[in-house]
Amino acid sequence: MGILSDLDKKLTDNMYEHASELTDAVADLPPAVVETVDRLMPFIQPEARETVRSQVLGLIHEYRIEKPRDPAEQN
């Protein structure tokens, strides 16, 4: 039983440390993207800010381009 208890503790500690990376849309977005979304929040009604923020970041996370092209190439 000692081995299983140790394993359970290690897994639990690991989940607490890294689980947000699996469930949080912000975890792997560049800080500039998160800052830009946060700067838009004053334009949103206060009671809806957290919902809108999480939805926008979730959409960016879901549909982002993995390797953005150079802006000079887009023209």
TANORUR-V409899 format. One record per helix or strand. SS is the DSSP state (hx for helix, st for strand). FROM is the first residue (numbers start at 1). TO is the last residue. If there is no record, write none. Layout:
ss = [SS/SS]
from = [FROM/FROM]
to = [TO/TO]
//
This chain:
ss = [hx/hx/hx/hx]
from = [2/31/46/71]
to = [23/43/63/74]
//
